């Protein structure tokens, strides 16, 4: 699994906690302790998925585009999901081997099952639920 989900969840939680004020990418990056360019890249992705809106210019920044209670943790996961959460082998298995000729198909089916179960769990919690865990 990559680090995009925790970064996206951190960004959206920050914005959810400060609904009435705009937040700069520098502040967001400082909270996550990452390079501001990396924060802006994820902010851009989240904006493209309709979670964040921005205001340009002096006093500008970022805010949630919709209420936190309307965003599920599954929605966030879908916005940053990599195609193969657990990765894929870089080699091609031997097609003459009884395992090698079927391994990729069976791994793909396993990944689909895991992804489905993971999404079902994430659908039960909203960004608001998650944000309410913080003081």
Backbone torsions as a table, in degrees:
resi	resn	phi	psi	omega
1	UNK	NA	142.6	179.9
2	UNK	-91.0	178.5	-177.6
3	UNK	-91.3	6.2	-176.2
4	UNK	-68.5	-38.7	-177.6
5	UNK	-62.3	-50.2	179.0
6	UNK	-62.9	-32.5	177.5
7	UNK	-67.1	-46.6	179.6
8	UNK	-62.6	-43.2	179.8
9	UNK	-64.9	-38.3	177.0
10	UNK	-62.1	-48.3	-179.6
11	UNK	-58.8	-50.3	-176.7
12	UNK	-68.0	-33.1	176.3
13	UNK	-66.6	-42.8	175.9
14	UNK	-57.6	-47.6	-178.6
15	UNK	-66.2	-34.2	178.2
16	UNK	-68.2	-36.8	-179.2
17	UNK	-70.7	-25.2	-176.5
18	UNK	-122.0	55.4	-174.1
19	UNK	-57.1	-30.4	-173.0
20	UNK	-91.6	-2.2	179.3
21	UNK	-129.8	151.4	176.9
22	UNK	-81.7	146.5	-177.6
23	UNK	-120.4	135.8	-179.9
24	UNK	-81.6	156.5	177.8
25	UNK	-66.2	-29.8	178.0
26	UNK	-66.0	-42.4	178.0
27	UNK	-64.2	-44.9	179.5
28	UNK	-60.4	-48.0	179.7
29	UNK	-61.0	-39.1	178.6
30	UNK	-64.5	-38.1	178.4
31	UNK	-65.0	-40.6	-178.8
32	UNK	-81.0	-21.0	-175.9
33	UNK	67.1	48.5	176.4
34	UNK	-129.6	168.7	177.3
35	UNK	-64.3	135.4	179.4
36	UNK	-56.0	-31.7	178.7
37	UNK	-64.9	-38.3	177.4
38	UNK	-67.6	-39.7	177.1
39	UNK	-62.4	-45.8	-179.7
40	UNK	-62.9	-34.6	178.7
41	UNK	-64.4	-44.0	179.5
42	UNK	-72.5	-35.7	175.5
43	UNK	-59.7	-42.7	179.4
44	UNK	-61.3	-43.9	177.7
45	UNK	-61.8	-44.7	-179.9
46	UNK	-66.3	-33.9	176.0
47	UNK	-67.3	-41.7	178.6
48	UNK	-63.0	-26.4	178.7
49	UNK	-92.2	4.4	174.0
50	UNK	84.4	13.7	179.9
51	UNK	-89.6	-28.1	-173.0
52	UNK	-126.2	145.0	169.2
53	UNK	-123.4	159.1	-176.4
54	UNK	-132.2	155.9	174.3
55	UNK	-125.8	126.3	-178.0
56	UNK	-83.3	164.0	172.6
57	UNK	87.6	-174.9	-179.3
58	UNK	-61.1	132.5	-177.5
59	UNK	79.2	6.1	179.8
60	UNK	-79.8	-177.8	179.2
61	UNK	157.6	-156.2	-173.4
62	UNK	-122.0	150.5	175.4
63	UNK	-148.9	167.2	175.7
64	UNK	-67.6	142.3	179.0
65	UNK	-86.7	-16.9	177.3
66	UNK	-149.8	162.4	-177.6
67	UNK	-59.4	144.0	-179.1
68	UNK	-59.4	-28.2	-179.8
69	UNK	-72.2	-11.6	178.2
70	UNK	-97.9	1.3	-178.9
71	UNK	-113.4	119.5	175.7
72	UNK	-90.0	159.3	176.2
73	UNK	-65.7	-24.9	175.0
74	UNK	-69.0	-37.9	177.2
75	UNK	-58.5	-43.5	-179.7
76	UNK	-65.4	-44.3	178.9
77	UNK	-57.5	-45.2	179.9
78	UNK	-61.5	-31.8	-178.1
79	UNK	-71.8	-23.5	-176.1
80	UNK	-120.3	0.9	-173.4
81	UNK	-59.9	134.4	171.4
82	UNK	-87.9	153.0	-175.8
83	UNK	-61.0	-35.7	-177.8
84	UNK	-128.7	96.5	-173.1
85	UNK	-55.9	-41.6	-177.3
86	UNK	-95.0	1.7	177.7
87	UNK	87.8	167.4	176.7
88	UNK	-128.0	150.7	175.7
89	UNK	-66.1	145.5	-178.8
90	UNK	-87.5	-12.3	179.6
91	UNK	-95.6	162.9	174.7
92	UNK	-98.9	122.1	179.9
93	UNK	-63.4	157.8	179.5
94	UNK	-69.8	116.5	-178.4
95	UNK	-69.1	-13.2	178.4
96	UNK	-88.2	-8.6	179.6
97	UNK	-87.3	137.3	-179.8
98	UNK	-60.8	-30.3	176.1
99	UNK	-84.4	-47.7	-176.9
100	UNK	-55.8	-36.8	-177.1
101	UNK	-74.7	-13.8	-178.0
102	UNK	-120.5	-8.4	-170.8
103	UNK	-60.8	-45.8	-176.5
104	UNK	-63.7	-40.3	177.7
105	UNK	-62.9	-43.9	-178.7
106	UNK	-70.7	-36.2	176.0
107	UNK	-65.8	-42.9	179.2
108	UNK	-60.4	-42.3	177.3
109	UNK	-62.9	-41.2	177.2
110	UNK	-61.7	-44.9	179.6
111	UNK	-61.2	-40.2	178.6
112	UNK	-64.1	-40.0	177.2
113	UNK	-63.8	-45.3	179.9
114	UNK	-63.7	-43.4	-179.5
115	UNK	-62.2	-42.4	179.2
116	UNK	-61.9	-47.2	180.0
117	UNK	-63.3	-40.9	179.6
118	UNK	-62.5	-46.5	179.7
119	UNK	-64.2	-39.0	177.8
120	UNK	-58.4	-42.4	179.0
121	UNK	-67.4	-44.9	-178.5
122	UNK	-66.7	-25.9	178.6
123	UNK	-66.6	-20.2	-175.7
124	UNK	-82.7	-6.7	-176.2
125	UNK	-129.3	134.8	177.3
126	UNK	-96.3	168.0	173.8
127	UNK	-60.7	-37.0	177.4
128	UNK	-61.8	-44.9	177.1
129	UNK	-57.1	-46.2	-178.7
130	UNK	-64.5	-45.4	-178.0
131	UNK	-62.9	-35.0	-178.4
132	UNK	-66.2	-8.5	177.4
133	UNK	-77.5	-13.1	-175.7
134	UNK	-99.9	143.5	179.0
135	UNK	-68.5	NA	NA
